[in-house]
Amino acid sequence: MEPRYDTLFYDGQCPLCAREVRALRRLNKGNLVLADIHQQRNGSLILPPHEMLLRRLHLMTWTGEWVTGLHATVRAWSHTPFGFLFNPLLWPGIYQIASPVYELWADRRYERKYACAECDAG
């Protein structure tokens, strides 16, 4: 049976993202690949647009399916001994609260780090 690797695409220029990835790297059971989106080159893998990768956490499963946002976070942590602690984020009721909070945080992070109204107007 061949190994099943998921790949998490993360923003290596984000201090919070980098901190989480360091923890994932340390706790990973060996079947999660961590890929900084700023270091990706054109290759055989077709990635979502760069802006989409910056706006939301993306994970490509070993079957080629893309999961994003909170689902990507929970799936990434499932590759560690502590993954069970993240599963409740996807439970009905909790997800309806956690997902909008994640989306709001992700949008604010992107706008503060990458969006520049003055630059776009020029």
C-alpha positions as CSV (number, residue, x, y, z in Angstrom):
1,M,0.0,0.0,0.0
2,E,1.5,3.3,-1.0
3,P,1.7,6.2,1.5
4,R,-1.1,8.7,1.7
5,Y,0.2,12.3,2.0
6,D,-1.9,15.4,2.4
7,T,-0.3,18.7,1.5
8,L,-1.0,21.9,3.5
9,F,-0.3,25.1,1.7
10,Y,0.5,27.9,4.1
11,D,1.6,31.6,4.1
12,G,5.2,31.4,5.2
13,Q,5.3,35.2,5.6
14,C,2.6,35.2,8.2
15,P,4.0,35.0,11.8
16,L,0.9,33.2,13.2
17,C,0.8,30.7,10.2
18,A,4.6,30.1,10.6
19,R,4.1,29.4,14.3
20,E,1.3,26.9,13.7
21,V,3.4,25.2,10.9
22,R,6.3,24.8,13.3
23,A,4.0,23.0,15.7
24,L,2.6,20.8,12.9
25,R,6.1,20.0,11.6
26,R,7.2,19.0,15.1
27,L,4.0,16.9,15.8
28,N,3.4,15.5,12.3
29,K,3.2,11.7,12.2
30,G,5.0,11.8,8.8
31,N,2.1,12.0,6.3
32,L,1.6,15.7,6.1
33,V,3.6,17.7,3.6
34,L,4.0,21.4,4.5
35,A,4.3,23.8,1.5
36,D,5.0,27.5,1.8
37,I,3.0,29.1,-1.0
38,H,5.7,31.8,-1.5
39,Q,8.1,29.0,-2.5
40,Q,5.9,27.2,-5.0
41,R,7.1,27.1,-8.6
42,N,5.3,26.2,-11.7
43,G,5.3,22.5,-11.8
44,S,3.0,19.6,-12.6
45,L,0.6,20.5,-9.7
46,I,-2.1,23.0,-10.6
47,L,-2.7,25.3,-7.7
48,P,-5.5,27.7,-7.0
49,P,-4.7,31.4,-7.8
50,H,-2.1,32.9,-5.5
51,E,-4.5,35.3,-3.9
52,M,-6.9,32.5,-3.0
53,L,-4.0,30.7,-1.3
54,L,-3.2,33.8,0.6
55,R,-6.8,34.4,1.7
56,R,-7.6,31.0,3.1
57,L,-5.6,28.0,4.3
58,H,-5.7,25.2,1.6
59,L,-5.0,21.5,1.9
60,M,-4.8,19.0,-0.9
61,T,-5.8,15.6,0.3
62,W,-3.9,12.5,-0.9
63,T,-6.9,11.9,-3.3
64,G,-6.4,15.3,-4.9
65,E,-9.4,16.9,-3.2
66,W,-9.0,20.5,-2.0
67,V,-10.3,21.5,1.4
68,T,-10.0,25.1,2.7
69,G,-10.4,27.2,5.8
70,L,-11.5,25.5,9.0
71,H,-11.7,22.1,7.3
72,A,-8.1,22.4,6.2
73,T,-7.0,23.3,9.7
74,V,-8.8,20.3,11.2
75,R,-7.5,18.0,8.5
76,A,-3.9,19.2,9.0
77,W,-4.1,18.7,12.7
78,S,-5.5,15.2,12.2
79,H,-2.0,14.3,11.2
80,T,-0.8,14.9,14.8
81,P,-1.5,13.1,18.1
82,F,-3.7,16.1,19.0
83,G,-6.0,16.1,16.0
84,F,-9.0,14.9,18.1
85,L,-8.9,18.2,19.9
86,F,-9.7,20.0,16.7
87,N,-12.6,17.8,15.5
88,P,-15.2,19.7,17.6
89,L,-14.7,22.7,15.3
90,L,-16.6,20.9,12.6
91,W,-19.5,19.8,14.9
92,P,-22.9,21.4,14.1
93,G,-23.5,24.3,16.3
94,I,-19.8,24.9,16.9
95,Y,-19.0,25.0,13.2
96,Q,-21.7,27.7,12.6
97,I,-19.8,29.9,15.1
98,A,-16.2,28.9,14.4
99,S,-16.4,29.1,10.6
100,P,-17.5,32.8,10.4
101,V,-15.0,33.7,13.0
102,Y,-12.2,32.0,11.0
103,E,-13.5,33.7,7.8
104,L,-13.5,37.1,9.4
105,W,-10.0,36.6,10.9
106,A,-8.6,35.4,7.5
107,D,-10.1,38.3,5.6
108,R,-8.7,40.8,8.1
109,R,-5.3,39.1,8.1
110,Y,-5.2,39.3,4.3
111,E,-6.4,42.9,4.1
112,R,-3.8,44.0,6.6
113,K,-0.9,42.1,5.1
114,Y,-1.5,42.1,1.4
115,A,-4.3,44.4,0.3
116,C,-3.4,48.0,-0.3
117,A,-6.0,50.4,-1.6
118,E,-3.4,53.0,-2.5
119,C,-1.4,50.5,-4.5
120,D,-4.5,49.2,-6.3
121,A,-5.6,52.7,-7.2
122,G,-2.3,53.5,-9.0
